[in-house]
Amino acid sequence: LPNVVLKPNNLYVVICSDSNTGFALNSTSDNLFLYNKSGVLIDSVHLENIPYGCSYGRMDFEENFYYFTKPTPLAKNASGVRGISSEAISSFTSGVYNIKSLTIELSAKGNIYYTTDGTEPTQKWPVYSKPITIKNNTVIRTLVYEKDKLPSRITTYSYIFNPDTTLPVL
């Protein structure tokens, strides 16, 4: 980075992508440390699972870090949320089943939106309220919304019934 001295209330924006700076931060898991000239740690942040298109930082007068759905380089952060919704969990793992039907129960802390046709769920789809019984090959995709959090990642569960093949099914 360039040799820059920041005065109180000043900022210096670095867009972290290899093409702009020669380095990048990993949004899946990385750490960023800020030291003064004497090598004393001034601040740090642990980056973990930041969704694509989002940013992560602080808001004025807040110590905690927040997720932002609209990055605002050179402007103050606003309207952040503290977390990401947990993904839905199915009572049955994806797999091949030699049975006539399967009743799937989904669980999560927030509202679960789901599809059974392989499309990506949104808040326009039904909210899960009772177990789903399936009798044919089915892909269930889920999205969870918890209050004051970003939506979860989409979770996909694939169920294959009574395959008529001697080859392994992947």
C-alpha angles and dihedrals in degrees: 000000000000118000099263128165113206119209121205112294092011123122138200118201121211117183101210109218126121093240094057105037110010091248139064140194120236110238091201096059130342142126131227122199128189117203131181123232091274092057095253114146109244102173142348141185134197113217117207133167097339106181119242111271094019131105132212128216149101133297125219114286092007126112096195128081123247139196117238124200091200113047111216111196111191091012133086117271115247139170097026127164126217101224153011122251115255117250122255117260122215125216088227126045120231111274152102116304127191095205137097099245143358130209111212123202119196126202135188139136095254139036112309116215115192147177130201098197099068096257121129112266123232133175087276091071125082120287111238109250107151139020117289117230115205129186102175138045103300139177114207116195121189138194123186128208118193121185113270094005137099114259117269124253113271111266120207125204119185122197121190119191128211099332111209096215140097090213120092114260117227 
